Amino acid sequence: MAFTRPFVSILVLLGAASCQSPVPQPVAFNHLKHTKDLGLECQLCHQHVNTGAHAGLPDAATCRLCHQAEQGTSPEAARVTALLTGGDPLRFNKLFRLPLHVYYSHRRHVGIAHLECRSCHGDMAATQRPPGQPLVRITMNLCLDCHRAKGQSLDCVSCHR
């Protein structure tokens, strides 16, 4: 039986999604501590969330803004300072990945449309440890439902390359 290209692509994507392994992070970052307790905004660490296609992930320089000296009393806070003073680049790994044929711009959705991060990422701000997998499964239906609710384009080429 011969499969058409779109059908095979769907099978590959479904297979990749179902075999997703947990995404490791360099430190057990506590979003709750930084967002709720300290009142920091997402764009402090995700510097391109309002202006770029990708929000960006914090790097060692961003973490050093506060963690050149030990902050708080937790062992993980001490570990962050030790890593940074030791020259560790502290590279966080991307948790959310869209298929290559999908175009998404944080600038359009957050910077212009003013969607809250939780619309697509769930309540990441309330997590005390990095989740191993996305809190929300981003699907085409999730996007289409939002576009319909907000009266936005449903034209395929708006999001698909």
Residue pairs with C-beta under 8 A, 6 or more apart in sequence:
3 11
13 99
17 137
20 133
22 132
22 133
23 93
23 94
23 95
23 130
23 132
23 133
24 93
24 132
25 92
25 93
25 130
26 83
26 88
26 90
26 91
26 92
27 76
27 79
27 80
27 83
27 90
28 76
28 129
28 130
29 92
29 129
29 130
30 74
30 76
30 127
30 128
30 129
31 124
31 125
31 126
31 127
31 128
32 125
32 126
32 127
32 128
33 72
33 128
34 40
34 45
35 41
35 42
35 125
35 126
36 125
36 126
42 49
42 55
42 117
42 125
43 49
43 50
44 62
45 57
45 58
45 62
46 55
46 56
46 57
46 58
47 55
47 56
47 62
48 54
48 55
48 56
48 106
48 107
49 55
49 56
49 106
49 110
49 111
49 117
50 106
50 107
50 110
50 111
51 107
51 111
52 105
52 106
52 107
53 103
53 104
53 105
53 106
53 107
54 106
55 106
55 110
57 91
57 92
57 93
57 94
58 90
58 92
59 89
59 90
59 91
60 84
60 88
60 89
60 90
63 80
63 84
63 90
64 84
67 77
67 80
67 81
67 84
68 81
68 84
68 85
69 81
70 77
70 78
70 81
71 77
71 80
71 81
80 90
83 90
84 90
95 130
95 131
95 133
95 134
96 120
96 121
96 134
96 138
98 104
98 138
100 161
101 160
101 161
102 159
102 160
102 161
103 159
103 160
103 161
104 159
109 115
109 119
109 120
110 117
113 150
113 152
115 146
117 124
117 125
118 124
118 125
119 146
120 136
120 138
120 142
121 134
121 135
121 136
122 134
122 135
122 136
123 135
124 131
124 135
127 135
136 142
143 159
144 154
146 152
147 153
147 154
148 154
